[in-house]
Amino acid sequence: MEEARTLLGVSADASAAEIRRAYLDAAKASHPDTSGHGPERFVRVMAAYRRLEQAAPPPAPAAPGPPDDGRTLSISPLQAWSGGSVTHRLPGGRALAIRLPVGLRQGEALVVEGVELRIEIRAEDGMLVRGDDLWITVEIASRVLEEGGRVPVITPLGRRVLWVSRKAGERRLLRAPGLGLPPRGDRPQGCLFVRLAPKAGPLDSAARVLLRRFTSAWAA
């Protein structure tokens, strides 16, 4: 355990948040893509973090928030994109039949039958909303990441074939204009951002799989 703390540079009484910050700094500094070294130290950093994370004391329970008044309407990214009909039940049992407009944004307010509802767009089926944009993750072959190529992607508009340039492959991120949330009021048409995750092949080593998982999480 002492070796793990030394590797991350944290004290014995470090909190879980301090351990995670130290891990992110150490992982970024030792990542083979940026440090110029092999994966050995990076893998040791990840292993040290797992050991310290498991041994860290649990966080103090959060103070109870206000009771749910039923005024938050949770919808999926596809419902935010396309609208549709939903039923929302208030705590007293009253049911509201709601016709969702197209292009709802996080935090937007809808007034239905005199009740103001605040929109919450949850992540669902690997898709999430950030501002005006949709985000998804797609696994593709390492060869396409390195050399570029076409990638089929399922979007709210259906199946689309997008081109991955070598630069996009290096960044592990692809931007497709016009495929995000539709314009609404003063909000513009959003984009679709595709995180490009290397597809693990049968010959990949354990270290390489760990590297790729970290790369995907780091881009989030």
N, C-alpha and C positions, 0 to 999 in steps of 0.2 A: 504493500500500500504506500509506503514511504517513497518507493521508486516512482510510482505513478504520480504522486504529488510533486516530486522533484521535476519530472518530465513536463508537467503542465505549469509548474511554478506557482502552486497554491499552498496555503498553509493547512494545518490539520483541522482548523475550525472554519474553513471556507464554506460558505453557503452553496446550495445547489446552483443558484444564479451565478455566483462568482466562478464556480467550477466550469459552467457552460461557457461563460465569456472567455475564460482562459483556454478552454478547449478550442473554441472557434479561432482564436488568435494563433494557437499553436498549429492547428490543422491547416490554416491558410499559409502559414510560414513554411510548413513542411510538405505542402502538396507538390507532387512531382511536376505538375504543369506550370508552377510558378517558382519553385525553389531550384530547379535544375538537378535535383537529386533523385535517387530511386525511391520506390514506395516503402522501403523498410521502416524509416522513421515515421512516416505518415501512419502506417498500420499500427506502430507502437503507440502513437498518440491516441488513436481511436480506441485501442484496447485499454489504455490508462483511463480514458474518460469513462468507459463503460464500468470499470472497477470502482472509480470514485463516485459515479452517479448512483450505483447500487448501494454504496455505503453511506451516502449523504443522508442526513436527517430529513424526514418529510417536511414539506413547507407547512407553516402554520395555517390552520383553516381560515379561509376568507370570511370576512364579516358578512353576515346575511344581508342580501340586497332587499330592495323593496319587493313586496309580494307581486306576483304576476297579475296584472289587471286585464290581461287578454287583449291589450291594444297593440301587440306586435304581430304582424302577419308574416309568417315565414313562407317564402316561395323558393323554387328552384331556379337555377340560371336559365333553363329553357323557358320557364314561365315568365321570367323577367324579359326574355328575348321576344317571345311570341304572344304574351298575354294569355287569355283564356278565362274559364269560369272556375271558381273555387267557392267552397263554403267554409266560413270561419265561425266557430262557436265561442261566445263570450263566457266568462266564468259562471254567470247566472243561468246559463242554459240557452240564452237567446242565440239563434243562428242567423248569420248574415250571408246572403247570397251576393257574391262579389264578381263583377266582370272586370278582370284585370286589363288595363290598357297595355299596349305594346311599348316596350322599352323602359320599364320601371327601373329606377336606380336605388341603391342601398340608402336607407334613411329617408326616402321620400315618404310623404304623408298622403294617404287616401282617406277621403271622408265618405263613409257608406252609411246611409240611413241615420245620419246625425252622429255617427261614431267615427272619430279620427283614428286611423290605424297607421302604424309606422312599419314601413317595409324592411324586412330583413331577408337578404338573399343568401341562402345557405349553400355550401359546396355540396355537389351531388354528382355521382357517377363520374368522378374524376374531373369535373368541370367546376370552376369558380369564377366569380366576378370581382374585378378590381376597377373601380371607377366606371368608365364606359367600356372597358375591355373584358373579353372572355379569355380565360387561361385554361389550357389543357396540357397533359403530358402524353407524349407518344414515344414508344420504343422503336428504334430503327437500327439497322445493321451498322456496325462500326465502320464498314467500308464507305457507306453513304456519308457518315459524319466526316470522314477524312477526305473523300474525293468529291462529294456533292452528288445530287441525284434527285429523283422524284419520289415523293412520299405521299401515299393516300391518307387522308385525314377525314374523320367524321366530324362535321360541323353542324350547327343548327340549320344550315341550308342544304344539308345532305352531304354526300361524299364529294370531297374535293381533292385534287392532286396538286400538291404544292411543291415548289422547287426549293431544295436545300442547297444553298451555295456553300463553298468551303468555309467562308467567313462565318456563316450561320452555324455550320457544324462545329467550328472551333468555339463559338460562344455558347453552343448548346441551346440556342434560342432562335425561333423563327417568328417573324411578324407578318401577318396577313391583313392588310388594310381592308376595311369594309365588311369584315366578318364578325365584328363585335356587336354590342347592343345597338339597336336602331336609334336614330336621333329622336329626342323627345324634348320639347320646349327649347331651352337654350343649351341642351346637352348635345354634343356632336355624335356622329356615327362612330362607334368604337372599332377597335381592331381585335383580331384573334391572335393571341400569343401562344405559341406551341413550344413547350419545353421538350427538347430532344434528348431522350435518355438512351444510352447505348444498350442494345439488346445483348444480354449475356449469352455467350455461346457455350457449347459443352466443353470446350477446351480452356475456358477462362479459369485462371487461378483464383483462389479465395481472396488474395490481396487485390486483384484487379476488380473483382465484384464489389469489394468494399469501396474502392476508389470511385467506381461509377455511381454507387448509391450516394456517396458523399457529394459528388458533383451535382447530382440531381437535386439533393436537398439544399445545397448552397445557392442554387439559382432561384430558389423559391422566395 
